[in-house]
């Protein structure tokens, strides 16, 4: 299992896209028509071999729209994990009593979206692609547009919750990855094929959710300077994209 894609939700998609391009140094963004079935429009950026997505509601009554209202604005939305054996992953979901709200099997693409109430913290999907290097949600030509002058990849996600141990334990049951204490009431899940997920108490006053994600970058100071120039650096020095803090990891 590896962390392959993080999705954020933003009310103004064009503004979120512009910030991502300017701050993380990314260029190409894929507009995935498939999200229209969920009442959304989106932009998906390749970040090395991983992906950053922003979704935005284009109609009333969407899950993304309800999240914007619940959390008081833009924020973290979804974590997508790639697995080599979707059958085994689905077996874990069934054993853990985790329902799916959407499931697809077609042409080497398989996924199961887990019911948010059955895992907590974020919308979570487990996806298998054939071959392993493929990523359908990045579009057909994403490899031609990888730009790593600034950002090299997404390497982690941070879930806020009032009970980090309980949520970490639940994610471990559902996803089949071990968790361990990480100090200061935090817990961590190290993924065997790349990336990590941390579980912490709320840091931004917005309650449960995907509060931060990690990006490996070549020059953290330069990224912070770019964020500051666009008004996207908070009082604690965190880069903020689409209402979500970004932890910069020196590559």
C-alpha positions as CSV (number, residue, x, y, z in Angstrom):
1,X,0.0,0.0,0.0
2,X,1.2,3.5,-0.8
3,X,-0.3,7.0,-0.5
4,X,-0.8,8.0,-4.1
5,X,-3.2,11.0,-4.0
6,X,-4.4,13.7,-1.7
7,X,-7.6,15.6,-2.5
8,X,-8.5,19.0,-1.2
9,X,-11.8,20.8,-1.5
10,X,-12.0,24.5,-2.5
11,X,-14.9,26.8,-3.3
12,X,-12.9,28.7,-5.9
13,X,-11.2,26.1,-8.1
14,X,-9.3,28.6,-10.3
15,X,-7.8,30.4,-7.3
16,X,-6.8,27.1,-5.7
17,X,-5.1,26.0,-8.9
18,X,-3.2,29.3,-9.2
19,X,-1.9,28.9,-5.7
20,X,-0.7,25.4,-6.3
21,X,1.1,26.3,-9.5
22,X,2.8,29.3,-8.0
23,X,3.8,27.8,-4.7
24,X,4.6,24.1,-5.4
25,X,5.9,24.8,-8.9
26,X,3.5,22.5,-10.7
27,X,2.2,23.0,-14.2
28,X,-0.2,20.5,-15.8
29,X,-3.5,19.9,-14.2
30,X,-6.0,17.2,-15.5
31,X,-9.7,17.9,-15.5
32,X,-11.2,14.5,-14.7
33,X,-14.7,14.2,-16.3
34,X,-15.4,11.3,-14.0
35,X,-15.9,13.5,-10.9
36,X,-18.9,15.0,-12.6
37,X,-20.9,12.0,-11.4
38,X,-20.4,13.3,-7.9
39,X,-21.4,16.8,-8.8
40,X,-17.9,18.1,-8.8
41,X,-15.2,19.7,-11.0
42,X,-11.6,19.2,-10.3
43,X,-7.9,19.7,-11.2
44,X,-5.3,16.9,-10.6
45,X,-1.6,17.8,-10.5
46,X,1.2,15.2,-10.8
47,X,3.7,15.7,-8.0
48,X,6.5,13.3,-9.0
49,X,4.8,9.9,-9.0
50,X,2.0,11.1,-6.6
51,X,-0.9,13.4,-7.2
52,X,-2.6,16.5,-5.6
53,X,-6.2,17.1,-6.5
54,X,-8.6,19.9,-5.7
55,X,-12.3,19.3,-6.1
56,X,-15.0,22.0,-6.1
57,X,-18.8,21.6,-6.1
58,X,-20.7,22.5,-9.3
59,X,-24.1,21.8,-7.9
60,X,-26.0,21.7,-4.6
61,X,-26.1,18.7,-2.3
62,X,-22.6,17.3,-2.8
63,X,-20.5,15.6,-0.1
64,X,-17.8,18.2,-0.9
65,X,-20.2,21.0,-0.5
66,X,-21.4,19.7,2.9
67,X,-17.8,19.5,4.0
68,X,-17.1,23.1,3.0
69,X,-20.1,24.1,5.2
70,X,-19.2,21.8,8.1
71,X,-15.5,22.9,8.4
72,X,-16.1,26.5,7.6
73,X,-14.4,26.7,4.3
74,X,-11.7,25.1,2.1
75,X,-9.9,22.1,3.5
76,X,-8.7,18.5,3.2
77,X,-11.0,16.1,1.6
78,X,-9.7,12.7,0.6
79,X,-6.8,10.2,0.7
80,X,-6.3,7.6,-2.0
81,X,-4.2,4.6,-1.3
82,X,-2.9,2.3,-4.0
83,X,-2.8,-1.4,-3.4
84,X,-1.5,-4.4,-5.4
85,X,-4.4,-6.7,-4.5
86,X,-7.8,-5.1,-4.5
87,X,-9.4,-8.4,-3.6
88,X,-7.4,-8.6,-0.4
89,X,-8.0,-5.0,0.4
90,X,-11.8,-5.5,0.0
91,X,-11.6,-8.5,2.2
92,X,-10.2,-6.3,5.0
93,X,-13.0,-3.8,4.5
94,X,-15.6,-6.6,4.9
95,X,-13.9,-8.1,7.9
96,X,-13.7,-4.6,9.5
97,X,-17.4,-3.9,8.7
98,X,-16.5,-0.9,6.6
99,X,-19.1,-0.2,3.9
100,X,-18.3,1.2,0.5
101,X,-20.2,4.1,-1.1
102,X,-18.7,3.6,-4.6
103,X,-17.0,0.7,-6.3
104,X,-15.6,0.2,-9.8
105,X,-13.9,-2.6,-11.7
106,X,-13.0,-1.9,-15.3
107,X,-10.1,-2.2,-17.7
108,X,-7.4,-2.6,-15.1
109,X,-8.9,0.0,-12.8
110,X,-10.4,-1.1,-9.5
111,X,-11.4,1.0,-6.5
112,X,-13.6,1.1,-3.4
113,X,-14.5,4.3,-1.7
114,X,-15.0,3.6,2.0
115,X,-18.1,5.1,3.8
116,X,-16.7,8.1,5.8
117,X,-18.7,7.1,8.9
118,X,-17.0,3.7,8.9
119,X,-13.4,5.0,9.0
120,X,-13.5,8.7,10.0
121,X,-11.2,11.6,9.4
122,X,-11.5,11.8,5.6
123,X,-13.0,10.1,2.5
124,X,-10.7,7.2,1.9
125,X,-10.3,5.1,-1.2
126,X,-8.3,1.9,-1.9
127,X,-7.3,1.6,-5.6
128,X,-5.6,-1.0,-7.7
129,X,-4.1,-0.1,-11.2
130,X,-2.7,-2.4,-13.8
131,X,0.2,-1.9,-14.2
132,X,1.3,-0.6,-10.8
133,X,2.8,2.6,-12.3
134,X,-0.5,3.6,-13.9
135,X,-2.7,6.3,-12.4
136,X,-6.1,6.7,-14.2
137,X,-7.0,9.8,-12.2
138,X,-4.0,11.8,-13.5
139,X,-5.2,11.6,-17.1
140,X,-3.6,9.9,-20.1
141,X,-0.5,12.2,-20.4
142,X,0.5,13.0,-16.8
143,X,4.0,11.6,-17.2
144,X,4.7,14.1,-19.9
145,X,4.0,16.9,-17.5
146,X,5.9,15.9,-14.3
147,X,7.9,18.9,-13.1
148,X,10.2,18.4,-10.1
149,X,12.2,21.6,-10.0
150,X,10.4,22.5,-6.8
151,X,8.3,19.6,-5.5
152,X,9.1,15.9,-5.7
153,X,6.2,14.1,-4.2
154,X,3.5,13.8,-1.5
155,X,4.9,11.8,1.4
156,X,2.4,12.0,4.2
157,X,-1.0,13.0,5.5
158,X,-2.2,14.2,8.9
159,X,-5.7,13.4,10.3
160,X,-7.1,15.5,13.1
161,X,-9.3,13.8,15.7
162,X,-10.2,14.1,19.3
163,X,-9.0,10.5,19.9
164,X,-5.9,9.8,17.8
165,X,-5.4,6.3,19.2
166,X,-8.9,5.2,18.5
167,X,-8.9,6.5,14.9
168,X,-5.5,5.1,14.2
169,X,-6.7,1.7,15.4
170,X,-9.7,1.9,13.2
171,X,-7.7,2.9,10.1
172,X,-5.3,0.0,10.9
173,X,-8.3,-2.4,11.0
174,X,-9.7,-1.2,7.7
175,X,-6.5,-0.7,5.8
176,X,-4.4,-3.5,7.2
177,X,-1.4,-1.4,8.0
178,X,0.2,-1.3,11.5
179,X,0.1,1.8,13.7
180,X,2.4,2.9,16.5
181,X,2.6,5.8,19.0
182,X,4.4,8.9,17.7
183,X,4.6,11.1,20.9
184,X,2.4,13.8,22.3
185,X,-0.8,11.7,22.0
186,X,-0.1,11.2,18.3
187,X,-0.1,7.9,16.3
188,X,1.5,7.0,13.0
189,X,0.8,4.5,10.2
190,X,3.8,3.8,8.0
191,X,2.8,2.4,4.6
192,X,4.8,-0.5,3.3
193,X,5.1,0.9,-0.2
194,X,5.6,4.6,0.6
195,X,4.2,7.4,2.7
196,X,2.8,7.8,6.2
197,X,-0.4,8.9,7.9
198,X,-0.3,10.6,11.3
199,X,-3.2,10.9,13.7
200,X,-3.2,14.0,16.0
201,X,-5.4,16.2,18.1
202,X,-6.9,19.2,16.2
203,X,-4.4,21.9,15.5
204,X,-6.5,24.5,13.7
205,X,-9.7,24.7,15.6
206,X,-11.7,23.1,12.8
207,X,-12.3,19.7,14.3
208,X,-11.9,16.3,12.7
209,X,-10.5,16.0,9.2
210,X,-7.5,16.0,6.9
211,X,-5.6,19.0,8.4
212,X,-2.2,18.7,6.8
213,X,-0.3,16.8,4.1
214,X,3.4,16.5,3.5
215,X,5.3,17.4,0.3
216,X,9.0,16.7,-0.3
217,X,10.5,19.8,-1.8
218,X,14.0,20.8,-2.9
219,X,14.1,24.2,-1.1
220,X,11.5,24.7,1.8
221,X,12.6,28.3,2.3
222,X,11.9,29.2,-1.4
223,X,8.4,27.5,-1.1
224,X,7.6,29.5,2.0
225,X,8.7,32.7,0.3
226,X,6.4,31.9,-2.7
227,X,3.5,31.2,-0.3
228,X,4.1,34.4,1.7
229,X,4.1,36.5,-1.5
230,X,0.6,35.1,-2.2
231,X,-0.7,35.5,1.4
232,X,-0.7,31.7,1.9
233,X,1.7,31.5,4.9
234,X,-0.1,31.4,8.3
235,X,1.1,33.0,11.6
236,X,3.0,29.9,12.5
237,X,4.9,29.8,9.2
238,X,2.8,27.0,7.6
239,X,2.1,27.0,3.9
240,X,-1.6,26.8,3.4
241,X,-3.2,25.5,0.2
242,X,-7.0,25.2,-0.2
243,X,-7.4,25.7,3.6
244,X,-5.0,22.8,4.3
245,X,-1.6,23.2,6.0
246,X,1.4,21.8,4.1
247,X,4.4,20.2,5.9
248,X,7.5,20.8,3.8
249,X,9.9,17.9,3.9
250,X,13.5,18.6,2.7
251,X,14.2,16.4,-0.2
